Amino acid sequence: MLAGETSLHDLLAAHLELVERQERDLRARRAVLRTLVRQRGTAAQAALMHRLVSMRDDERERLIDDFWSGVGGSLDLPSGIVDRLRELRPCLPDDPSAEQLEAWIELADLLQDEEFRAAVRAHLQDVYGTFPGSELAAPATWDFIHEEGAKIGDDLVTAYHQGLPPHDPRVEELVVRLAELAGSGSRQRLAATFLMVQDLPEDPEYDATYGRYVALVGRINGTPLPTYEQDPALFTWIATALDETAA
């Protein structure tokens, strides 16, 4: 710069790029080291983790595709359910935090674990391979729950937590819209569906299988997870509101 061969601006920009690259490398090393310390890892694990954090985007995509192909290949489930589940995918940003890198290391390790694959496969078969899960996984029902009806569902959950009674005008407006969107032909039938969801047994395997996949993807993507807790009173409340508006 003093010799006039570059400007101060260009020098600062080059220095900034160098520091940012060093910062990314240090975050990756920190994520690997923290994971190794927590797991009391071996040298072989250290080499694997370094490879995982330095994967290219196309390598990560192949790893995820291979996992879902292995999980869904032998399942007897409603048409398209595995394809819909695999749409939830991790997307590691260009400048990930240490927490995102740690989540990716854990997820990538699980994706290659045959025991984890088998556990996810068994969980999905148990949940969606028999009634009532098989009915909830039907394409039309699934799309209604997770797409068209999701916004109204969020508003209903908010109204429920605000303490509004089922016969409140705001609640009535929401359930009328929900029933019209569902096109079920009967609000009592839709109410019965909510009661059916309420009666689904708790699945202790969820958190250790597909639920773990969902949680880690949420951390990697930096997106909040759905907050639809299995609250029996919530589903009863919605079903009551539907029955009352149908009366």
Backbone torsions as a table, in degrees:
resi	resn	phi	psi	omega
1	MET	NA	-42.7	-179.7
2	LEU	-64.3	-28.4	179.9
3	ALA	-83.0	-1.8	179.4
4	GLY	81.5	12.9	-177.2
5	GLU	-87.2	-12.9	176.1
6	THR	-152.3	163.6	179.5
7	SER	-95.2	163.1	176.6
8	LEU	-61.0	-39.7	-179.9
9	HIS	-60.5	-46.6	-179.2
10	ASP	-65.6	-36.7	179.0
11	LEU	-65.4	-44.3	179.2
12	LEU	-64.7	-40.1	179.8
13	ALA	-63.5	-41.2	178.7
14	ALA	-65.8	-40.0	179.2
15	HIS	-65.5	-41.7	179.1
16	LEU	-62.0	-44.0	179.1
17	GLU	-60.5	-40.7	179.3
18	LEU	-64.4	-46.0	-179.1
19	VAL	-64.0	-41.3	179.8
20	GLU	-65.3	-38.3	177.5
21	ARG	-65.2	-41.7	177.1
22	GLN	-63.3	-37.8	179.7
23	GLU	-63.9	-44.1	178.5
24	ARG	-61.8	-42.5	179.6
25	ASP	-63.0	-40.9	-179.8
26	LEU	-66.9	-38.1	177.6
27	ARG	-63.4	-41.3	178.9
28	ALA	-63.9	-43.2	178.8
29	ARG	-63.8	-41.4	179.7
30	ARG	-61.0	-44.1	-180.0
31	ALA	-61.4	-43.7	179.4
32	VAL	-63.9	-46.9	-177.3
33	LEU	-64.5	-42.3	179.9
34	ARG	-63.1	-40.7	179.2
35	THR	-66.5	-42.1	179.8
36	LEU	-64.4	-41.7	178.5
37	VAL	-63.6	-44.0	-178.7
38	ARG	-64.2	-37.7	-176.9
39	GLN	-95.6	0.8	-174.6
40	ARG	51.9	52.3	-171.1
41	GLY	-71.6	164.0	179.8
42	THR	-99.5	174.4	177.6
43	ALA	-62.8	-37.1	179.0
44	ALA	-64.0	-40.6	178.1
45	GLN	-65.3	-37.5	179.2
46	ALA	-61.0	-44.1	179.3
47	ALA	-63.2	-40.9	179.5
48	LEU	-63.6	-44.6	-177.9
49	MET	-65.7	-38.6	176.0
50	HIS	-60.8	-38.5	179.0
51	ARG	-67.4	-39.2	-178.2
52	LEU	-64.2	-42.4	-177.0
53	VAL	-75.3	-17.4	-179.4
54	SER	-102.4	10.7	179.3
55	MET	-62.3	145.5	171.8
56	ARG	-77.7	164.1	-178.8
57	ASP	-58.5	-42.8	-177.6
58	ASP	-67.8	-30.2	176.8
59	GLU	-69.4	-39.9	177.3
60	ARG	-64.5	-40.7	179.7
61	GLU	-63.7	-40.3	178.9
62	ARG	-64.9	-38.0	179.3
63	LEU	-63.8	-42.1	179.8
64	ILE	-68.4	-43.5	178.9
65	ASP	-62.4	-40.4	179.3
66	ASP	-63.7	-38.9	178.3
67	PHE	-61.0	-50.1	-176.1
68	TRP	-70.5	-31.7	175.2
69	SER	-65.6	-39.7	178.4
70	GLY	-69.8	-36.8	-179.3
71	VAL	-73.1	-45.5	-170.8
72	GLY	-88.8	-8.9	-173.0
73	GLY	-61.0	-35.3	-174.2
74	SER	-112.4	15.1	-177.1
75	LEU	-87.0	145.1	175.9
76	ASP	-109.4	87.4	-172.9
77	LEU	-130.2	165.7	175.8
78	PRO	-53.6	147.3	-175.4
79	SER	-55.9	129.9	172.3
80	GLY	84.1	-4.1	-174.4
81	ILE	-65.5	-40.9	-179.4
82	VAL	-66.2	-39.5	177.8
83	ASP	-62.5	-36.3	178.7
84	ARG	-71.2	-37.1	179.0
85	LEU	-67.2	-37.4	-176.1
86	ARG	-75.5	-7.4	175.1
87	GLU	-66.3	-24.0	175.1
88	LEU	-80.8	105.4	-172.7
89	ARG	-130.4	147.8	176.0
90	PRO	-74.3	143.4	177.2
91	CYS	-135.2	94.1	-177.7
92	LEU	-70.8	123.1	-177.5
93	PRO	-68.7	166.2	-179.9
94	ASP	-63.5	-29.6	-177.2
95	ASP	-125.1	68.7	-173.6
96	PRO	-72.6	152.5	173.4
97	SER	-78.8	168.6	177.3
98	ALA	-62.2	-36.7	180.0
99	GLU	-64.9	-40.4	177.9
100	GLN	-65.9	-39.3	177.6
101	LEU	-65.4	-41.1	178.2
102	GLU	-62.6	-41.7	178.7
103	ALA	-63.8	-39.7	178.9
104	TRP	-65.9	-40.8	178.3
105	ILE	-58.8	-46.7	-179.4
106	GLU	-64.3	-45.3	-177.9
107	LEU	-64.8	-46.5	-178.7
108	ALA	-60.4	-38.1	177.6
109	ASP	-64.6	-43.2	179.3
110	LEU	-65.5	-39.0	-177.9
111	LEU	-59.7	-26.9	-179.0
112	GLN	-97.4	-0.3	-177.1
113	ASP	-88.4	116.8	-177.1
114	GLU	-63.7	-33.6	178.4
115	GLU	-66.1	-40.7	178.0
116	PHE	-65.7	-42.6	177.7
117	ARG	-58.6	-45.5	-179.5
118	ALA	-63.7	-38.0	-179.7
119	ALA	-68.1	-41.8	177.4
120	VAL	-64.4	-42.0	179.1
121	ARG	-60.0	-46.1	-179.6
122	ALA	-65.3	-39.8	179.3
123	HIS	-62.8	-47.8	-178.5
124	LEU	-64.6	-38.5	178.2
125	GLN	-64.6	-42.0	180.0
126	ASP	-65.2	-40.9	-174.0
127	VAL	-78.3	-48.0	-171.7
128	TYR	-103.2	-4.4	-178.4
129	GLY	-88.4	-10.2	-179.6
130	THR	-133.0	163.0	176.6
131	PHE	-70.4	141.9	5.7
132	PRO	-91.7	-5.0	-178.4
133	GLY	-59.2	-36.1	-179.8
134	SER	-62.9	-34.6	178.3
135	GLU	-72.7	-39.6	178.7
136	LEU	-67.1	-24.9	-179.2
137	ALA	-88.4	-4.2	176.8
138	ALA	-58.2	140.4	-172.9
139	PRO	-49.8	-47.4	-177.1
140	ALA	-64.7	-43.4	179.9
141	THR	-66.7	-43.6	-179.5
142	TRP	-60.5	-47.6	-179.5
143	ASP	-62.1	-38.3	179.2
144	PHE	-64.4	-44.9	-176.5
145	ILE	-67.5	-43.3	-170.0
146	HIS	-99.2	-10.6	-178.8
147	GLU	-124.8	-81.0	-172.6
148	GLU	-60.7	-42.0	-175.9
149	GLY	-89.5	-3.4	-173.3
150	ALA	-63.8	-42.2	-177.5
151	LYS	-66.4	-44.7	177.9
152	ILE	-63.8	-38.1	177.3
153	GLY	-59.9	-42.0	176.9
154	ASP	-60.1	-43.2	-179.3
155	ASP	-65.7	-36.5	177.7
156	LEU	-67.0	-41.5	178.0
157	VAL	-61.6	-41.5	178.0
158	THR	-61.6	-45.4	179.3
159	ALA	-62.2	-38.6	179.1
160	TYR	-63.1	-45.5	-179.3
161	HIS	-71.8	-19.6	174.1
162	GLN	-78.4	-7.0	177.6
163	GLY	84.1	17.6	179.8
164	LEU	-71.8	140.1	177.8
165	PRO	-75.1	159.6	-178.1
166	PRO	-59.0	-26.3	-177.7
167	HIS	-92.9	6.9	178.1
168	ASP	-62.7	140.3	-178.6
169	PRO	-54.7	-38.3	179.8
170	ARG	-64.7	-41.6	179.1
171	VAL	-66.2	-42.6	179.4
172	GLU	-60.1	-41.7	178.7
173	GLU	-60.9	-42.7	-178.1
174	LEU	-67.2	-44.0	-177.1
175	VAL	-71.4	-29.5	175.2
176	VAL	-63.9	-45.8	177.6
177	ARG	-62.6	-39.2	179.9
178	LEU	-63.3	-44.8	-179.1
179	ALA	-65.9	-40.3	178.7
180	GLU	-63.9	-40.3	-180.0
181	LEU	-68.2	-39.2	-179.0
182	ALA	-65.7	-32.2	-179.4
183	GLY	61.1	31.8	-174.9
184	SER	-75.5	-17.4	-178.6
185	GLY	83.8	-10.8	-179.0
186	SER	-156.4	125.0	177.4
187	ARG	-71.0	-29.5	176.4
188	GLN	-63.3	-36.1	178.6
189	ARG	-66.6	-41.2	178.2
190	LEU	-65.9	-39.6	177.0
191	ALA	-60.8	-40.7	178.9
192	ALA	-63.5	-33.0	178.0
193	THR	-64.8	-42.6	178.3
194	PHE	-64.6	-38.4	177.6
195	LEU	-67.3	-32.3	177.2
196	MET	-65.7	-42.5	177.4
197	VAL	-62.3	-39.7	179.6
198	GLN	-59.5	-35.9	-175.5
199	ASP	-84.9	-2.4	177.3
200	LEU	-62.1	132.5	-179.3
201	PRO	-68.3	148.3	174.8
202	GLU	-64.5	141.3	-177.5
203	ASP	-113.4	101.4	-178.6
204	PRO	-65.8	-14.9	-178.8
205	GLU	-83.0	-14.2	-174.2
206	TYR	-60.6	-50.3	-175.6
207	ASP	-61.4	-28.9	-177.6
208	ALA	-91.0	-7.8	-175.8
209	THR	-121.9	-107.4	-177.3
210	TYR	-63.1	-33.1	178.3
211	GLY	-62.7	-34.3	177.2
212	ARG	-68.4	-39.9	175.6
213	TYR	-57.8	-47.8	-178.5
214	VAL	-61.5	-44.8	-177.9
215	ALA	-63.4	-43.4	-178.9
216	LEU	-68.9	-39.3	176.2
217	VAL	-61.1	-40.4	177.9
218	GLY	-61.0	-41.3	178.7
219	ARG	-67.7	-41.2	-179.6
220	ILE	-65.5	-43.8	-176.7
221	ASN	-80.2	-11.6	-178.9
222	GLY	67.7	32.4	-179.3
223	THR	-116.9	142.0	178.8
224	PRO	-68.1	146.7	177.9
225	LEU	-82.8	154.8	175.9
226	PRO	-56.7	143.7	-176.2
227	THR	-109.7	25.0	179.6
228	TYR	-76.6	90.1	179.1
229	GLU	-75.1	149.8	178.8
230	GLN	-76.9	75.5	-178.9
231	ASP	-100.2	106.3	-178.1
232	PRO	-55.0	-36.0	-178.6
233	ALA	-65.0	-32.3	178.5
234	LEU	-64.3	-47.6	-178.0
235	PHE	-67.9	-36.6	175.7
236	THR	-63.8	-40.2	179.3
237	TRP	-61.6	-45.2	178.9
238	ILE	-65.6	-43.9	179.9
239	ALA	-61.6	-39.9	178.4
240	THR	-63.9	-42.4	179.1
241	ALA	-62.6	-40.3	178.2
242	LEU	-65.3	-43.6	178.7
243	ASP	-62.9	-39.9	-178.1
244	GLU	-69.1	-37.9	179.0
245	THR	-72.4	-21.7	179.3
246	ALA	-83.6	-15.7	-175.8
247	ALA	-71.0	NA	NA
